[in-house]
Each structure stands twice: as structure tokens, then as C-alpha cells.
Amino acid sequence: MTGLALAVALARAGVLVTVIEQNEGMEQRGTGLGVDRSLLSAVTGVDATRSARIRALPVVRSFRETSTWRAIYTWLREVARETGSIRMHEGLRVDEVTQNATSAQVRGDAFEFGADVVVGADGYRSVVRRVVDPYNPVARYGGFVIWRGLVKEEWIAGVSGTLRGGRLPYADATRLVAYAVPGSDGNVTPGYRQITYAWYDGSRTEWLRKNGFLRGDEILASIAPEAISASLRDELRHLASTRWESPERDVLVAALDHNVVFGTPLTEFLPTRLGNGRIAVIGDAAHVASPMVGAGLVYGLLDCIALGRAVTAAGGTMGAAGVTALRAYEAERLEESRAHVQESLDASAELLQSITAI
Ligand SMILES: Cc1cc2nc3c(=O)[nH]c(=O)nc-3n(C[C@H](O)[C@H](O)[C@H](O)COP(=O)(O)OP(=O)(O)OC[C@H]3O[C@@H](n4cnc5c(N)ncnc54)[C@H](O)[C@@H]3O)c2cc1C
């Protein structure tokens, strides 16, 4: 999402942008999240609240607006498609990024691109970050698995009550956040929406190690639904049923019954730099905070605004102005990003401590 948003912002500033994405289409899994449509509009220059050539981004309104990863990604892809001077290459995984005095290079299996600058928006396991900060390249495991899923409201039709989420002082059921988001077709009518949830589970560290998801304190992969065995599923179902009341309990059990649960081990990354010469990182590649402190996407979009502004201010072509712009971007964003991640590290430590103190 951050990469597409930046591509649009830079293209609108007159830069020719090449986007390289390892997945094709909608391969990536995602659930729901809070979204700031005015910020999205400010970054892209396209009003996300009104349908015109591109349909407005569907949201469910409560104390904030919420949407789904799929809806936001679809919206951004349409905006990118409508914006000239963006070349999209999907299904290419970047393995290596290098630079010399005049250009930067991106390589993968049987492909190579050259550019004036390279910006990595490649998420928490960023390859680009290794070049930006070789001494601090890895996002660290934060002590929790977050079990996630999207539950269609029709699966829990007849269940009444208001979602409260909340936090319970059990080692295996520390915190649950659940709220409504648009349906998979963008429908925001109650009954046709989806419920997204994030269940923080602080009791799976050994399981992660044993099953190859965690090496040292580096997370190697997310936990796909297929990796959740029948016995783990039963255990989670039992915990969900005993720890929570309806309607949260029904949401969790429906997700398990429909086999849509996946796990995201919590990672956090405190940056010491955001750029190195012709190479920079933005979004989760640059700074990763727990969803507990929220606003991960917001911080990525703020990176896009800062970088877009820095490119415009530096003037000239990216070849001449790019390095100056990346330096200005780092100067503007580093401290705020660090403060956000530090807040996350403190919140995770506090939550973990409350578990061990039981
Ligand atoms: C449970 C949960 C709830 C959240 N709730 C909120 C919320 O309410 N509000 C909010 O603002 N944020 C929220 N966030 C955070 C938000 O989802 C992230 O900050 C955001 O998705 C990061 O986007 P990104 O584009 O920087 O990285 P990613 O979404 O990780 O995207 C990285 C992209 O790079 C591609 N890629 C990776 N490596 C390579 C490679 N080597 N070659 C080519 N392509 C590659 C990936 O396929 C992917 O498309 C939440 C996160 C979680 C887990």
C-alpha cells in the first residue's frame, strides 16, 4: 500500500516510477484496518471519499473509519493505473539492491532494473533495509502471535450484541480487538459487512520456534491457515469459547470453523536511519510498530508526503536531486518514526509483563 501510494505521489510530481511487486494481483492476505481517507487523498491527489472515475474507498464509520486491506489496495491500484508514468511489474521478487555514484540497481531472478534512486516499501522483512542500515537490518519478534481473520456477518447472523473487544489477563488470551469493515464486495450495509479481528496470543513463542517461524528473534514468515493444525485449531476454539463472551466468541469460532484464521507474529523495528545515498525505505520497511499503538499505515503515508515534498523541493531530475531529497526525507521523518516505534516497544513490554506477572 505504501509503495503504491508513493508511486502515485512521485508520478504526480513528474517522476517516472517503476513499481516491482513480488505478488500478482490479490495474492496477499489481509484483514481490516483503520484508514484516514483524507490522508490517502492528500498523498495521491485523488479524493478517496467521492466516486468519480474511480469509486470512493468503501469504509465503515464508527469513532473512526475502517476498511479492508483488499479495498485500499484495489483503490490504490486503480489510482496508479489512471496515473501516467508508473510502470508496474508484478510477480518479481527483489533479492538484491546496490548503488554506485550515479545510479542504483535492483536485481532478482532473471531481471535487473537501474534507477536514479530506489525506495523500498517492502514491508517488515525488507530486503532494501539491509542496504540502508546493514548494522540494523532485522525487525525483531515482539513476543506475540496475532491471530487474525475476516468473518462475514452472514456467518454469525442471529448473534446479537455489540463488539467490545477488550483485554483479559490470561497468558493465552491477552487482548482482542474486533470491529466491522466493508464486505468483500465493498458493501457497508449491516448484515453484509465483515468483522475483522486481532487476537494477541503471548503463549506461542516456543511453537513458533519449533515450527520454523522464528529463528533467534527474527520472524521468518507469517502463519498461513494451512499451517494451523487440527489440534491447534481445537485449542484456539476452546480458548475462544471459554475466554470470551458473545459476540466476540462467535466471531472467533466462525473464523476457525471457516478456516480463515492466519497468524502474524508481532514484529517491531526501531530505525536508526531511513536512507543511504540513492536508497531509502518507507512504511513498514522503515519502521514497524505493533497494531496496539496503531497508525502503521498512517506513518507510511506520512513518509510518502514527506518524500514527495522533498523531491519537489530538491527540483531538477531525480538523477540530480534524488540524493538530496532522500536526505531531506530522512531528516523530516526519522525522529517521529522512532518515537512511534518506541511507544510500541513500551506497550508490548508492558503487555508481556502483565502476562508473566499472572
Ligand atoms: C492486525 C493489524 C492491524 C493493523 N491496523 C492498522 C490500523 O488500524 N491503522 C493503520 O494505520 N495501520 C494498521 N496496521 C499496520 C498496517 O497494516 C501496516 O503498517 C501497513 O500495511 C504497512 O504497509 P506497507 O505497504 O509499508 O508494507 P506491506 O503491507 O508489508 O507491503 C510490502 C509489499 O512489498 C512486497 N514485497 C516484500 N518484499 C519484496 C521483495 N523482496 N520483492 C518485491 N516485493 C516485495 C510485499 O509483497 C508487499 O506487497 C495494522 C497491522 C496489523 C498486523
PDBQT file of the ligand as one rigid body, heavy atoms in Angstrom, charges set to zero:
ROOT
HETATM    1  C1  LIG A 401      -3.598  -6.704  12.862  1.00  0.00    +0.000 C 
HETATM    2  C2  LIG A 401      -3.117  -5.411  12.259  1.00  0.00    +0.000 A 
HETATM    3  C3  LIG A 401      -3.929  -4.293  12.347  1.00  0.00    +0.000 A 
HETATM    4  C4  LIG A 401      -3.495  -3.063  11.831  1.00  0.00    +0.000 A 
HETATM    5  N1  LIG A 401      -4.305  -1.991  11.961  1.00  0.00    +0.000 NA
HETATM    6  C5  LIG A 401      -3.913  -0.786  11.482  1.00  0.00    +0.000 A 
HETATM    7  C6  LIG A 401      -4.752   0.353  11.595  1.00  0.00    +0.000 A 
HETATM    8  O1  LIG A 401      -5.864   0.289  12.141  1.00  0.00    +0.000 OA
HETATM    9  N2  LIG A 401      -4.295   1.536  11.099  1.00  0.00    +0.000 N 
HETATM   10  C7  LIG A 401      -3.071   1.653  10.475  1.00  0.00    +0.000 A 
HETATM   11  O2  LIG A 401      -2.712   2.764  10.019  1.00  0.00    +0.000 OA
HETATM   12  N3  LIG A 401      -2.242   0.582  10.360  1.00  0.00    +0.000 NA
HETATM   13  C8  LIG A 401      -2.637  -0.625  10.840  1.00  0.00    +0.000 A 
HETATM   14  N4  LIG A 401      -1.816  -1.707  10.723  1.00  0.00    +0.000 N 
HETATM   15  C9  LIG A 401      -0.483  -1.546  10.115  1.00  0.00    +0.000 C 
HETATM   16  C10 LIG A 401      -0.563  -1.569   8.601  1.00  0.00    +0.000 C 
HETATM   17  O3  LIG A 401      -1.278  -2.700   8.166  1.00  0.00    +0.000 OA
HETATM   18  C11 LIG A 401       0.853  -1.594   8.056  1.00  0.00    +0.000 C 
HETATM   19  O4  LIG A 401       1.591  -0.538   8.619  1.00  0.00    +0.000 OA
HETATM   20  C12 LIG A 401       0.815  -1.437   6.561  1.00  0.00    +0.000 C 
HETATM   21  O5  LIG A 401       0.109  -2.497   5.972  1.00  0.00    +0.000 OA
HETATM   22  C13 LIG A 401       2.239  -1.432   6.003  1.00  0.00    +0.000 C 
HETATM   23  O6  LIG A 401       2.171  -1.249   4.650  1.00  0.00    +0.000 OA
HETATM   24  P1  LIG A 401       3.480  -1.302   3.751  1.00  0.00    +0.000 P 
HETATM   25  O7  LIG A 401       2.986  -1.064   2.365  1.00  0.00    +0.000 OA
HETATM   26  O8  LIG A 401       4.533  -0.397   4.291  1.00  0.00    +0.000 OA
HETATM   27  O9  LIG A 401       4.047  -2.762   3.917  1.00  0.00    +0.000 OA
HETATM   28  P2  LIG A 401       3.395  -4.138   3.459  1.00  0.00    +0.000 P 
HETATM   29  O10 LIG A 401       1.921  -4.069   3.547  1.00  0.00    +0.000 OA
HETATM   30  O11 LIG A 401       4.103  -5.213   4.210  1.00  0.00    +0.000 OA
HETATM   31  O12 LIG A 401       3.759  -4.249   1.919  1.00  0.00    +0.000 OA
HETATM   32  C14 LIG A 401       5.016  -4.652   1.460  1.00  0.00    +0.000 C 
HETATM   33  C15 LIG A 401       4.878  -5.038   0.000  1.00  0.00    +0.000 C 
HETATM   34  O13 LIG A 401       6.165  -5.330  -0.530  1.00  0.00    +0.000 OA
HETATM   35  C16 LIG A 401       6.128  -6.567  -1.225  1.00  0.00    +0.000 C 
HETATM   36  N5  LIG A 401       7.468  -7.158  -1.087  1.00  0.00    +0.000 N 
HETATM   37  C17 LIG A 401       8.090  -7.540   0.058  1.00  0.00    +0.000 A 
HETATM   38  N6  LIG A 401       9.328  -7.993  -0.192  1.00  0.00    +0.000 NA
HETATM   39  C18 LIG A 401       9.503  -7.898  -1.535  1.00  0.00    +0.000 A 
HETATM   40  C19 LIG A 401      10.581  -8.213  -2.407  1.00  0.00    +0.000 A 
HETATM   41  N7  LIG A 401      11.736  -8.715  -1.927  1.00  0.00    +0.000 N 
HETATM   42  N8  LIG A 401      10.418  -8.005  -3.737  1.00  0.00    +0.000 NA
HETATM   43  C20 LIG A 401       9.256  -7.489  -4.238  1.00  0.00    +0.000 A 
HETATM   44  N9  LIG A 401       8.191  -7.172  -3.448  1.00  0.00    +0.000 NA
HETATM   45  C21 LIG A 401       8.324  -7.370  -2.116  1.00  0.00    +0.000 A 
HETATM   46  C22 LIG A 401       5.059  -7.375  -0.496  1.00  0.00    +0.000 C 
HETATM   47  O14 LIG A 401       4.547  -8.407  -1.310  1.00  0.00    +0.000 OA
HETATM   48  C23 LIG A 401       4.021  -6.287  -0.196  1.00  0.00    +0.000 C 
HETATM   49  O15 LIG A 401       3.136  -6.084  -1.260  1.00  0.00    +0.000 OA
HETATM   50  C24 LIG A 401      -2.222  -2.957  11.222  1.00  0.00    +0.000 A 
HETATM   51  C25 LIG A 401      -1.408  -4.089  11.094  1.00  0.00    +0.000 A 
HETATM   52  C26 LIG A 401      -1.846  -5.310  11.615  1.00  0.00    +0.000 A 
HETATM   53  C27 LIG A 401      -0.950  -6.523  11.501  1.00  0.00    +0.000 C 
ENDROOT
TORSDOF 0
